[in-house]
Every structure is written in structure tokens, then in C-alpha cells.
Amino acid sequence: MLNKLSISITHLQKAVYQLHLAEHLLEVTYPLIKDPKMLLSVLSNLEQSHENLLESVLPSNLIKADTSFMSKLNSFEDLLQSQIVLSEGEIKTIKTVHDLVDQHKESAVVFSRKDSFIICEDDYKMQKIDPLLVGEQIHNTKKLTTKIFGLVEK
């Protein structure tokens, strides 16, 4: 069991910056522009925030190693479990955002419908991205970031 985590303040600050960008895009820019494609930019900033959160906690040798995202996420979760209580929603948020960004990159068809963005996979399975879903992801990311900041202050 780990007694003290070595947390990278630089990566943590980058994570907070990306989180603030995502929140600004959703709460200020999106209502003005009303283009559902903006939700993808919000998710992209959230994903970058999550990557920086992972890198703030993981040892540098694990960050530089050619490991999968899921491997890094599992290591992140294992390291933090001994320090703070992680809710399932906080870890699920990281997975969800990563999966949505990947689905968008790999999808053949995407389109806007009302105030949602729809991603169609090759098997015609559709994923709907709307402001409520994105707002929930931002909320969970804020909770996780606050918990990690709490470790720095200990």
C-alpha cells in the first residue's frame, strides 16, 4: 500500500486548464453558437484534461511506456484507491469520454440533430452526444480533480 503519492503539479495544472476550457466551451460558447459540433471540442478538451490527470498521478516510467489507455487508467485507479475514495462515476467518466472521442475518430458517418451530435458506427449503432451528457462528464471530472488536489494539500 502506498503512503504518499508523488503528484505532478504541472500536469495537474494542465488538467485544470483543459477542464476550464471545456467548461467555458459548454457554458459560454456553445449557447452562443448553438452548433452541436462544438460538443466534440468540449469532449476533446475533457479528454486532454483526463490524460493530464492520469499523468499527474502515474510514475514517469509508466507514462513513457507504450501502454494502452486502459492499462494507464487501471494503474491510475489502483494508485488512488489507497488514497481517496473514487466513485464509479468518476472513473466511468474518463472511460466514456475516451470512448466517445475514439468513436468519433473511427466513425464513417456523423451528423447533427437538433442540439445533439450523433455518431454512427459501422454496425449502424448510434451514439448521441448532447449538452446534458457533456455537462455530466464535466461535473464528474471536477469532482475527481478536486479530490486529487486534496492529496496535494495533505
Secondary structure by P-SEA (a helix, b strand, c coil): ccccccccaaaaaaaaaaaaaaaaaaccccccccccaaaaaaaaaaaaaaaaaaaaccccccccccccaaaaaaaaaaaacccccccaaaaaaaaaaaaaaaaaaaccbbbbcccbbbbbccccbbbbbcaaaaaaaaaaaaaaaaaaaaaaac
